[in-house]
Amino acid sequence: MDIVIILTCCCAALIGVAIASVFSLIPGLHIYNVIAFTMMIAFAAIDVFKTLDPLITTCFIMGLVVGFSVLFTVSSQFFQPCDDSYRSMMLPHERFLFEGRGYEAAMLSGIGSLCALLLISGLFPFVTGAIGVLRQLIRPHIYWILGLVSLFVLMSEWPKDHGVGKTTGQRFADAWVQLGMGLFVFVAASILGLFVFCNTVIPVDNAFQSLMPVFIGLFAIPSQIMAVIAHARIPKQHFAASVDCSPQDIARGAMTGTVGGMFSSLTPGLTPGPALLMSAHATASSGEQQFIIGGGTARVLYYIGALVLFFMPDVYMRRGGAAINISLFFVPETAEQYFLISGIIAVAGAASLLLLGGYSRFCARVAEKIDFRWISLGGALLLSAMVWYVTSWQGLALMGVATALGLVPNFWHTRRIPLLAVLLVPVCLNMAGVGNDVAGWLGFR
Amino acid sequence: MKGITHFLTGVATASCFPLAIQTAFADKSFLMLYGGFCGILPDTLDFKFARYFWKFDHVVNMTEDHLDAKLAAETVAQAIDEAAATGKPVRVKLNVMRLSTNYYRTAAVQIDGERKEVTVYVGPLKTMSHCMARGETLPSDAARYKAIAEKGPVPVLADIAQEAACLPDTLPQPEIAHVAKFKADVHNTYYADSEIGIFSGPDWQFKTQEDGRVRIDFIPWHRHWSHSITLGLLMGPLGFLIFGLSGWLTGQGWANPYALTALIMGPLAFWSHVFVDQLGHLGSNLFPPWTHWRSVGFKWSTSSSAFGNQMVNYLSVAIILWNINAYGPKATFTLPWAARIAGDFGDPLYYLVSLLNYAVVAVAIPVLAAYLLVRLHRKYIAKRQTVFDEMSENEDFGSAGGDM
């Protein structure tokens, strides 16, 4: 391969990382939305786009994904503190922020990301055959695997009441209000998902973005609304010179994240949330450090690992928004291209990790100087404008419905994972061949 | 064991039925889900239903303003003697002390049958993660008793509290602890120690046994009828009903192959949960209404043991992958030993040779390697377990982490 192409690809990837770092400052903005915009711009300027080697654009997108997967949680961590009156418990990174240890949490997450990047760039090239066999093995069984994930999400939400009610009825109600709302969220999200999969509400030109308003509505906007109404104060952050974690925490956190990340990257329709939930239970993950490290590993393996499967000999699996967009103009053909992509991931990953420290400090200082409520308000307006621009008023309406549903877990202290039924259930039913029948029963056909 | 471990053993059991795998290539039934459902169902019944219908004779509420270790210790001790005196079951619950969304005031409660003492030691503030990781730093019961014989219970619980992961500088000063005495002989079916920490409880039932001793049952509402062989039998008809109805609606009739498979699979998946639970400390009541006590488990591991859970889960996934490969219309991979002989998975010899090869390469070697790795880590690297003396180190592989 021509050295000029390789160097150009590296530069394109680094530009991708730089752009991802800017967009990652907006909490809730997803990199797939940025990629979709990139593609819209690319197709608008098709004459310029055609002159580029497809591999260069591919590496640019790869840089975007790598940069985003390492950095995007930093802004939401610093700019979206939770209000504990809307929670039954705080997640470790949220609590770290209130203890002035937000920077430490970001670094722990970075350690997890580093483990995942080492696996993707250092180990994956030697196990492509095994990954290919695994993929072939589970491919016909995805429908029941997704069904199992849905079932586990439903059955594994244990009551978080404290059992202090004076009567049986009080104790039962304390538990089942939360459990019942989790069940409601799961069913409502499933119905919403089936509706979106069966009806083209979005204008036809941008129908390929029909899930965008749903996901922004379910996850991003509710988080921003909760941040705007939060009664919380972010204390001054301490920039620690070291992190408090043992080698065992790193090993076990990385193992949890690897299992969750690989599971989600090999299973269409599965996102890192439920996969990490299952892997954290399965590997008996323990403690806050392992939780944060595992999250970092799983996210990177999901976003980058799933994308790298598209280039991997023996696999060539198109999975996720980035791979779908890349497949519009590039078809991987050789092992050489795969090795180049692995190298690009290593370069972009190293750049992202080098950025992480300064990036976290910057976010911490911004959070000290600017009220996080304004950042979230601005983020919500920006995302709404983006939804309106891409999917018109129909998308905004869909986003409104999804937002209402996305707020329910916050007000009723349930988990947000049941919201992912919006994807899990329709994909599972469609793969099982009964999606049309169920949609018909619901009047969507 | 953890919920996912039971869930996966249920799925692994289901995968042993060829139809559950082969349906993925035909009319895509959800038999595998029924295996997972039956696998996790016993804990669902207990934690989402049974525990709310349990009545307690004594409930102790301590608060941050009133950290009364004496009240808690004396209540438990008196309840033991009350059970001995009346012959009736006496149930005690010590409510959790939640300070905020993040922090809980903790207290260790130790029932020592040898010394006939209940010791309550008020500990530091902890988060949920701290409480859940407690088992990883606890010494074994044997090490604890040895240290208690030398130093007494309060200094030992103080050592454990100081070693625990917690919010720094939150251990009450001066220390708050109380030792209460009871008279009855007891049979403690669980660990010596529990913690007032997160969620609900802890709670106990004290009841006189046939030999006159008071039996101590930790979380007595757990693992009774819901974890029995008897209830498992009902999973067969339930599965038949679900898949029979589904078949009837789709024109396959009630007694379709899926319904008949579910009839056998349901009880086996449910019993896989019961079996795995016997590996821990609590056991379960196996044949209600004919039996009334929980069996005592084999004590090989605990629910919070990372190694125990990981290995059972690994075995379950290995079984599932094996069955997917063996029962599919065409094998995705062929192992080297089987590659030397003719045939396919329909041929018993080929199947057995492949299985043996798989068991060695994919199960025995990785599990053994993991075991040795953990042993070496414990011996040479890990320093997190509370150690009272050199002899007590590495006595309990599962650690005293609790068994839910």
Interface residues (C-beta under 8 A of the other chain):
Chain A: D84 S85 R87 S88 M89 M90 P92 R95 F98 V133 Q136 L137 I138 P140 H141 Y143 W144 G147 L148 L151 F152 M155 S156 W158 P159 K160 D161 H162 G163 V164 T168 R171 F172 A175 W176 L179 S246 P247 Q248 R252 M278 H281 A282 T283 A284 S286 G287 E288 F291 M431 A432 G433 V434
Chain B: K2 G3 I4 T5 F7 L8 V11 I21 A24 F25 D27 K28 F30 M32 L33 G36 F37 I40 L41 T44 F47 K48 R51 Y52 F53 K55 N61 K93 N95 V96 R98 S100 T101 N102 T127 M128 S129 H130 M132 A133 E136 A165 F199 S200 G201 S304 S305 A306 N309 Q310 N313 L321 I324 N325 G328 T332 F333 H377 I381 A382 R384
